[in-house]
Amino acid sequence: MCHSKWTKLLEEDLETQECDNIQAETILSALTTKSIVSLDKIYKKMNTQAQQEHTV
């Protein structure tokens, strides 16, 4: 898994909380997926609003 500085720090923190490496990576993967889905929804909503304003 490719890590940014922040995800690596979070992974290390999870491991200090007694999560093993696999658990930490699974949690990070789930958080990353959720973040991408949320950002995609926000982007689509903004895009739709911009299109509606342009039409008016």
C-alpha positions in Angstrom: 0.0 0.0 0.0 1.3 3.4 -0.9 1.5 5.7 2.1 1.5 9.5 2.4 3.1 11.0 5.5 -0.2 11.2 7.3 -1.4 7.7 6.5 2.0 6.3 7.6 1.6 8.2 10.9 -1.9 6.9 11.4 -0.8 3.4 10.6 2.0 3.7 13.2 -0.5 5.0 15.7 -2.9 2.2 15.1 -0.1 -0.3 15.6 0.7 1.3 18.9 -2.9 0.7 19.9 -2.3 -3.0 19.4 -3.5 -3.3 15.8 -1.2 -5.5 13.7 0.0 -4.3 10.4 -2.8 -6.1 8.4 -5.5 -4.6 10.6 -3.9 -1.1 10.4 -3.7 -1.3 6.6 -7.3 -2.6 6.4 -8.6 0.3 8.5 -6.6 2.8 6.3 -7.9 1.2 3.1 -11.5 1.6 4.4 -10.9 5.2 5.4 -9.3 6.0 2.1 -12.2 4.4 0.1 -14.8 6.3 2.2 -12.9 9.5 1.7 -12.7 9.1 -2.1 -16.4 8.2 -2.3 -17.3 11.3 -0.1 -15.1 13.6 -2.2 -16.6 12.2 -5.4 -20.1 12.9 -4.1 -19.1 16.5 -3.2 -17.5 17.1 -6.5 -20.6 15.8 -8.4 -22.9 18.0 -6.3 -20.7 21.1 -7.0 -20.5 20.2 -10.7 -24.3 19.9 -10.9 -24.9 23.2 -9.1 -22.4 24.9 -11.4 -24.3 23.5 -14.4 -27.6 24.7 -13.0 -26.3 28.2 -12.4 -24.8 28.3 -15.9 -28.2 27.2 -17.4 -30.1 30.0 -15.6 
